[in-house]
Amino acid sequence: MAKEEIKKLIENSKKIIDQDKDDFTKSIKNDLSSFKKSTLTKI
């Protein structure tokens, strides 16, 4: 029982971490895109 519970917790943690990584990556890309646009409009 304990092994199965631990395995499920690890799998869930991996899914959460992967989702957080994807969200973080999207956020960085959006920030860079916004920065490029604002910089170009200033020029």
Helices and strands as residue ranges (DSSP letters): H 2-42
